[in-house]
Structures are given as structure tokens and as C-alpha cells.
Amino acid sequence: MGGIGKTTLAKKVYNHTQVVECFPDYRAWAYVSQDCRPKDVYMQIIKQICSSTKEQVEMAEKLQEHELGDFLHGHLKDNRYLIVLDDVWSPADWSCLAKKSSNDPDCLGSVFPDGGKGSRILLTTRYKEVASHADVRSIPHEMRLLSKKKELGLELGEKMVDKCNGLPLAIVLLGGLLSKNMSHIEWKKVHDNMSAYLAKEGQIVGVMTMLNLSYIDLPSYLKPCFLHLSLFPEDYVISTRKLLLLWISEGFVLQQDRQSMKDTAEIYLNELINRNLIQVVITSVNARVMECRVHDFIQELAIEKAKEHNFIGTNIVVDPHLFPSSSPSLFSSKSRRQSIYYDFERYASIEHYSTPYLRSLLYFNLGGICRISQLDFITKCFKVLRVQDLEGLGIENVPSIIGELIHLRYLGLRHTGLKMLPLSIDVIWKITNMRYLYIEEQEEYDPLKIDTVQNLQILSGITFNQWIRNNSSKLTCLEKLKIEGRCELVEEVEFSNSIAKLHSSLKSLYLKTSDESSIPSLAMSSCPHLCKLDIKGRMQKLTETFKFPRNLSQLTLEACRLECDPMPILEKLPNLLTLRLRAGSYLGKEMHVSADGFPRLQILQLLRFKELVLLNILKGAMPWLMQLEFDNFKTEIFGLNELLNLVEVKIPFSSLLAMILFHKIEDSFWGLTR
């Protein structure tokens, strides 16, 4: 039965202190769902058990399903692991996940090896035969409905809980509903509405009753945000950063005085979370939601209501191999949004002139490789399109008439393999309403004119050479900029000036070189609002090259190949909260943090430092550090016991064992009980 509390109980086990201690390093949670996609499940696990860069993750995503199974098998076979597979629907799904075909004779058998180290797999399912099939030797734990004794509350509350028929999800939704209605009169109104629903629709009980009431109770500004969740695949883990931008692009978010639209959108998200309509998957160290998902019952309601209001189309194109009877025709002429899973080529072959008012088109790559040779139908048929996100779809070319989509606010072309835009793509300058533009790294000398798109807030994927050909002083709204590619021919003063012209708006800057040339010199002190900086590429000495802005709060360095200890420079940044130093950022053997260094730092990450043998933190340094992550067992760390606010030290289990064996960690470390 759905909503009976299987996932909740599994999470309690998964997060229990003793379980975490027993499986400190290899522990992962994966959502399976009715549409079982082994490659997606494997990637969920790999991202949690492997310390991988974005590039390594992208490479893994390009592997075939059996290759990914081999890769996962190789990481698990010599380690003790705990993996939760949540919501497995059939014995066939379990067999598909657990077994793999491989040409490697050393990798035949199960993806999840039994190495005799005490590893465990915990799965949740609605069907007893799935559990019995997965392990014939164990007796499955069967969930029971809650008794009234466990639901005790006020008399009126008891009556409402009683109508939930003992289903935990219904009770949770009721709690979210009542949390916004505190008076007795309002509680009575909720009770009466439940009774009316049950009297009118006798078949709707428990969860569905509460779902309908939860939707009805939503304020008008939250309803479109909730309906928008219907576009995502079942059990899909959603990036909240992307979700908020989509809401803004759709026009769901109201402008508030003295508050950015992104902050307002985040408030909307938290309201839906507090009403238990969205589940949190991952939070940051400062408790901001990074990833979320939607329970399948709640998504069913979102889809139902979205179709009623012509919010989405009446049909979603799916994988014809899984659902051969699905017809791709008969979209409602009034539908405003469509999402495509799997077969975009099949979707492109449909007659689309019947949906002229489409505002949003989203593609989700749920496994396999899908390519499309022609996108002209989009610009010809969807004249009022606001959002076009084709991330993960193999694209051969972009139609030159894309500039005719003058209402477009969000264009996503990341991970498409599109290396060269047509010369006539220059018509992007016509799309003056564009706010968020994500493109693939282009050929170096392919022109891209964007300086007339004055509402642009995020620009990702432009090359150094393309960037300096634009007049950046016109981009007065640009907040986030990602530049990558070769930069050996870029004149440093010219580039530095182009960044300085964004002084009134720029908040986030990402620079990545793809060759042996150095990151161009920058005088970023002229960008007072810049708070996030990510640099991947060779740098000169920090003292000579970079003048960091005082308000910088997040800094990531990778492949910079610095020869001098960067800490004496970086520790003076007064507002730095997060510092990530990754592979190749520093080539020396020692790092020293002085007594007054990093006055506000909360997160310090040191990953893949092969040569670092000493990190010395003097007393008084990093007084607010909460999280420390490192992975080199050769590194001796002194001063941990002086970090009074440290609550989390993240070390791969293999590195921790090596540090214990080789006495590379001070005894006082074990006094950290927080």
C-alpha cells in the first residue's frame, strides 16, 4: 500500500546513529519508482559513494547501463556498504537492478556483490513477492496501519485523524494543512470539508481526501508552482536551483519590494515543503534545500489538477519500448506545457500546430542516448514559448530562426554535444526577454552576440573569445557568468575590464581554461557584489594576479597549480564562508593557517591533494568552522581540537583507517564528540 510509511521507516533506519557508524563511508539512498531505470539508479548511488568531480560524473553518465553496473560493482566489492532501494515495484525490477551483463569475466554476477564484509541492501516495496524474490532467506517486515492510540490529539484532531484511515502520508498531509490554520474555527472548517469530500466521493478516502484538501487550501500564488511539479518524471530528484529558475521564467513568482525574485521563489518552495507536498532530499550545511522530490501520490494529484486546468498537455511522450501502446497524438490545443521523456525524435514527428499556446517545453534524459537532427518545428509551432530546456538531448544543430522566439526567457542547451551554433544564431540578440541562457562550450571563434539581451541574468557556456567581443557594460542585469575554453589569445587588460564593467550586478563568476594557458589577470575588487568565485585552470601567484572582493563568501580553486601556500592570502578574506581547494589547486607540501585566519569560514574542503603532508591550524583560527572534508591519509592535521564549532568531519573510510594506522591524526581528534 502506498503512503503507509515504508520510506519514513527506512529513513529512520538509514539515518540511525548506529547504522551510520556501521557504514561510515559507503552508504547510499536511491529512488527506483514504477518506471524502473537501472542506469538512473546506479548514477544516484555512484554520486553518493564516490568523491567525483562534475567532469567525472558527466563521463559516467555517458557509459552504457552494463558498463555503469560494472563500475558500481568495482567500487562496492571490497567495501562494506549499505544501499537503500526505495519503491521497487516488481520482482523483474529487482532482477534488472541486481544483475548485469558484462564482457568482463571478472565482473559477472550481481551489481551488488556479497564480499563477506557485512554489507546490506534495504529495499521498500508495496508488494510482498518483491521482497521474497529479493531474498528468500529473510522474512520481510510488513507495515501496519497506525492505531488510534498512536494518533491521539485533541478531540477534533482525533476525528480528522480517524478519517485518514491510519495512513501515515494522509496524517502528514493533514499536519501540513493544519499548520497554517491554527484557530478552532479553521480546524472545524477543515473537518467539515473532509466530511463533505467523503460523503460526495465515497471512493476517495484517506490520502486522496487529504491531497485534495491540501491543494484547495493552497494560496493562489502557490498553486501554479505545485502544478509545475507534474512535469517531472516519477521519483525524479529535482535540483531546487533549476526549479526556482523555471518558476521565475514561467512568471509564477511575484516581484516583492526589496527582495529578489529568487529569494521569493525559495520562500514558495519552503512553504510547499512545510505543507508536506515536497520532500527534501539534500540540504546544505546552512540548511538550504539543494535537492527535492515529490511522493508519487502527490504527483498523481498534481498531474490530475494540471490537466484539469490545461496547465500541461494530455499526453507525455514515453519510451515506446516500455509503453508501446502509448499514442503521441491528441495534445489539447489549450495545453501550456509539455515534458518529454526518452523519445524526442518520436515527439518531433508529431503534428504540433494544434498547440500554438505552448509556453514551456522540457526534456528529461532518463537513460540511453537520444539525438535529434531537426528542431525547426519548435520555432515554427511554439511562437509564445517562454521555457525551452533540452539538457541532455543530443542536438546536431539549432535552427537559425530561434531568434523569432521573442518571448523566450530560459534556454537550456547544456550536455547536448552542440559544439557550434550556426552563424545566424546571432539573432539571439533579438530575444530581449531572455534571462537564463545555458549553452555548451562552443568552438573558439564562433561568434555569439549577446550584449543586447539586457535582461540576461545568467550566462553559462560562453568562451573567452566570444565574451570579449561583446560590450559587457550593456549587460546591466547579469548576475552569474560562466566562461570556459582556450584563452591564450585573450588580452588580460581587456578581459579584466570586461569583468569590471559588471560591477553593479555580478554575483557569481566561473572561469575554466581548457588548455595550458593561465586564467587572465583580474582586479575583482571592482565587483563589490561578487560573492561566489569558481576557478579551474592555471594561475599565477595570488598576490600578483587576483584582488579578491571583500564580500566574497564562496571560493573554489582547482587545477590552479599554485606553488606557494595560498592560505596566508585567502585567510584574510573577511566574509569567506566556504572554501573548496581541489585537485591541483596547490602543489606544495604544507599549509598554515594563522591565529586570526578565516574569521567567518564555515566549510573547508581539501580534496585529492597528493603532495600535502601538513595542515597546521593555529589556535584562534576558523572560529566558526562547522564542516571539514579531506581525503589524503598522508596529511597530518594539527589544531582540530581548537575548532569549537566543528560538527562534521568528512573522511573516506579507507583514508580514515590509513590515518589511524600511520598515526597521521592527533589524539585530540577522538575527543570531538559533536
Long-range contacts (C-beta under 8 A, 24 or more apart in sequence): 1-126, 1-143, 1-167, 2-126, 2-169, 2-207, 2-296, 2-297, 3-167, 3-168, 3-169, 3-170, 3-206, 3-207, 3-295, 3-297, 4-143, 4-145, 4-167, 4-168, 4-169, 5-143, 5-146, 5-168, 5-169, 6-86, 6-87, 6-124, 6-125, 6-126, 6-143, 7-86, 7-87, 7-124, 8-168, 9-143, 10-84, 10-86, 10-122, 10-124, 13-122, 14-82, 14-84, 14-122, 19-82, 22-80, 22-82, 22-118, 23-80, 23-81, 23-82, 23-120, 24-653, 24-656, 25-49, 25-79, 25-652, 25-653, 25-654, 25-656, 26-75, 26-76, 26-79, 26-80, 26-81, 26-82, 26-653, 27-81, 27-82, 27-83, 28-81, 28-82, 28-83, 28-84, 29-83, 29-84, 29-86, 30-83, 30-84, 30-85, 30-86, 31-86, 31-87, 31-235, 31-237, 31-293, 32-85, 32-86, 32-87, 32-88, 32-89, 32-93, 32-97, 32-235, 33-87, 33-89, 33-233, 33-234, 33-235, 33-296, 34-87, 34-89, 34-234, 34-296, 35-233, 35-234, 35-322, 35-366, 36-88, 36-89, 36-90, 36-93, 36-96, 36-97, 37-366, 37-367, 38-65, 38-69, 38-96, 38-97, 38-367, 39-65, 39-68, 39-367, 39-368, 40-366, 40-367, 41-85, 41-97, 42-68, 42-69, 42-71, 42-72, 42-111, 43-68, 44-237, 45-72, 45-83, 46-71, 46-72, 46-75, 49-75, 49-76, 49-81, 50-75, 51-607, 51-608, 51-631, 51-652, 53-558, 53-582, 53-583, 58-415, 65-100, 65-367, 66-100, 66-101, 66-102, 69-100, 69-102, 69-111, 70-100, 70-102, 70-104, 70-107, 72-111, 73-100, 73-107, 73-110, 73-111, 73-112, 73-113, 74-107, 76-111, 76-112, 76-113, 76-115, 76-119, 77-113, 77-115, 78-115, 79-115, 79-117, 79-119, 79-653, 79-654, 80-115, 80-117, 80-118, 80-119, 81-119, 81-120, 82-119, 82-120, 82-121, 82-122, 83-112, 83-120, 83-121, 83-122, 84-121, 84-122, 84-123, 84-124, 85-121, 85-122, 85-123, 85-124, 86-123, 86-124, 86-235, 87-124, 87-125, 87-126, 87-235, 87-296, 88-123, 88-124, 88-125, 88-130, 88-134, 89-125, 89-126, 89-127, 89-130, 90-127, 90-130, 91-129, 91-130, 91-133, 91-134, 93-130, 94-123, 94-130, 94-133, 94-134, 95-133, 98-134, 146-171, 156-184, 156-187, 156-188, 156-191, 157-187, 159-191, 160-187, 160-190, 160-191, 160-194, 163-194, 163-195, 163-198, 163-205, 163-206, 163-209, 164-206, 164-207, 164-209, 164-210, 165-205, 165-206, 166-206, 167-206, 167-207, 169-207, 169-210, 169-295, 169-297, 170-206, 170-207, 170-209, 170-210, 172-276, 173-207, 173-210, 173-211, 173-213, 173-214, 173-275, 173-276, 173-277, 174-210, 175-276, 176-214, 176-274, 176-275, 176-276, 176-277, 177-210, 177-213, 177-214, 177-217, 177-275, 179-274, 179-275, 180-217, 180-275, 181-217, 190-217, 207-297, 208-297, 208-301, 211-297, 211-298, 211-301, 212-301, 214-275, 214-276, 214-277, 215-301, 215-305, 218-275, 221-252, 221-254, 221-268, 222-268, 222-271, 222-272, 224-250, 224-252, 224-311, 225-252, 225-268, 225-269, 225-272, 226-272, 226-277, 226-302, 226-305, 227-302, 227-305, 227-306, 227-309, 227-311, 227-312, 228-252, 228-311, 228-337, 229-278, 229-294, 229-298, 229-299, 229-302, 230-299, 230-302, 230-303, 230-305, 230-306, 230-311, 230-312, 231-312, 231-337, 231-339, 231-360, 231-362, 232-294, 232-299, 232-339, 232-364, 233-339, 233-341, 233-364, 233-366, 234-296, 234-299, 235-293, 235-296, 236-293, 236-364, 237-281, 237-291, 237-292, 237-293, 238-291, 238-292, 238-293, 238-294, 239-290, 239-291, 240-266, 240-269, 240-289, 240-290, 240-291, 240-292, 241-290, 243-269, 243-292, 244-269, 245-410, 245-436, 245-458, 246-360, 246-387, 246-389, 246-410, 248-435, 249-386, 249-387, 249-409, 249-410, 249-435, 249-436, 250-359, 250-360, 250-386, 250-387, 251-386, 285-602, 285-603, 285-626, 285-627, 285-648, 286-602, 306-337, 310-334, 310-335, 310-336, 311-335, 311-336, 311-337, 312-336, 312-337, 312-338, 312-339, 313-337, 313-338, 313-355, 316-340, 316-341, 317-341, 317-342, 317-343, 317-344, 317-346, 317-347, 317-350, 318-342, 318-343, 319-343, 319-366, 320-346, 331-355, 333-357, 336-360, 337-361, 337-362, 338-362, 339-363, 339-364, 340-364, 341-366, 342-366, 342-367, 342-368, 342-370, 343-370, 344-370, 344-372, 344-390, 344-393, 345-370, 345-371, 345-372, 348-372, 348-374, 348-375, 348-377, 352-377, 352-381, 352-382, 353-381, 355-381, 355-382, 356-381, 356-382, 356-383, 356-384, 357-384, 358-382, 358-384, 358-385, 359-384, 359-385, 359-386, 359-387, 360-385, 360-386, 360-387, 360-388, 361-385, 361-387, 361-388, 361-389, 361-390, 362-387, 362-389, 363-389, 363-390, 363-391, 363-392, 363-393, 364-392, 365-391, 365-392, 365-393, 369-394, 370-394, 371-395, 371-396, 372-396, 373-397, 375-399, 376-401, 378-405, 379-404, 379-405, 383-407, 386-410, 388-412, 390-416, 391-415, 391-416, 391-438, 392-416, 397-422, 398-422, 398-425, 400-424, 400-425, 400-427, 401-427, 402-427, 402-428, 402-431, 403-427, 403-428, 403-429, 403-430, 403-431, 404-430, 405-431, 406-430, 406-431, 406-432, 406-433, 407-433, 408-433, 408-434, 409-433, 409-434, 409-435, 409-436, 410-434, 410-435, 410-436, 411-436, 411-437, 411-438, 411-439, 412-436, 412-438, 413-438, 413-439, 413-440, 413-461, 414-438, 414-439, 414-440, 414-460, 414-461, 415-440, 416-440, 419-443, 420-446, 421-446, 421-448, 423-447, 428-453, 429-453, 435-477, 437-461, 441-484, 441-485, 441-514, 442-466, 442-485, 444-485, 444-486, 450-475, 451-475, 460-510, 464-490, 464-495, 464-520, 465-489, 465-490, 467-495, 467-498, 468-494, 468-495, 468-498, 470-498, 472-498, 472-499, 472-501, 472-502, 473-501, 475-502, 475-505, 476-504, 476-505, 477-505, 478-502, 478-505, 478-506, 479-505, 479-506, 479-507, 479-508, 480-506, 480-507, 480-508, 480-509, 481-506, 481-508, 481-509, 481-510, 482-509, 482-510, 482-512, 483-510, 483-511, 483-512, 484-510, 484-511, 484-512, 484-513, 484-514, 485-512, 485-513, 485-514, 486-513, 486-514, 486-515, 486-517, 487-513, 487-515, 487-517, 487-518, 487-519, 487-520, 488-515, 488-517, 490-520, 492-520, 492-521, 493-521, 495-520, 495-521, 495-522, 496-520, 496-521, 496-522, 496-523, 499-524, 499-527, 500-526, 500-527, 502-527, 503-527, 503-528, 503-529, 504-529, 505-529, 506-530, 507-531, 507-532, 508-532, 508-533, 508-534, 509-533, 509-534, 510-534, 510-535, 510-536, 511-535, 511-536, 511-537, 512-536, 512-537, 513-537, 513-538, 519-545, 519-560, 521-545, 521-546, 522-546, 522-547, 523-547, 524-548, 524-549, 525-549, 525-550, 531-575, 535-560, 536-560, 542-566, 542-569, 542-570, 543-569, 548-573, 550-574, 550-575, 551-575, 552-576, 553-577, 553-578, 554-578, 555-579, 555-580, 556-580, 556-581, 556-582, 557-581, 557-582, 557-585, 557-586, 558-582, 558-583, 558-584, 558-585, 559-583, 559-584, 559-585, 560-584, 560-585, 560-586, 561-585, 561-587, 562-586, 562-587, 562-588, 563-587, 563-588, 564-588, 565-590, 565-591, 565-592, 566-591, 567-591, 567-592, 567-593, 567-597, 568-592, 568-594, 570-598, 571-596, 571-597, 571-598, 571-621, 572-597, 573-598, 574-599, 574-600, 575-600, 576-600, 576-601, 577-601, 577-602, 577-603, 578-602, 578-603, 578-605, 579-603, 579-604, 579-605, 580-605, 580-607, 581-605, 581-606, 581-607, 581-609, 582-607, 582-608, 583-607, 583-608, 583-609, 584-608, 586-612, 587-611, 588-612, 589-613, 589-614, 590-614, 590-615, 590-616, 591-615, 591-616, 592-616, 592-618, 593-617, 593-618, 593-621, 593-622, 593-639, 594-618, 594-621, 595-619, 595-620, 595-621, 596-620, 596-621, 597-621, 597-622, 598-622, 598-625, 599-623, 599-624, 600-624, 601-625, 602-626, 602-627, 603-627, 603-629, 604-628, 604-629, 605-629, 605-630, 606-630, 606-631, 606-632, 606-635, 607-631, 608-632, 609-635, 614-638, 617-642, 617-643, 618-642, 630-655, 631-655, 633-657, 633-658, 633-659, 633-662, 633-664, 634-662, 634-664, 635-664, 636-664, 636-665, 636-666, 637-664, 637-665, 637-666, 637-669, 638-666, 640-665, 640-666, 640-668, 640-669, 640-672, 641-666, 641-668, 641-669, 641-671, 641-672, 646-672, 646-674, 647-674
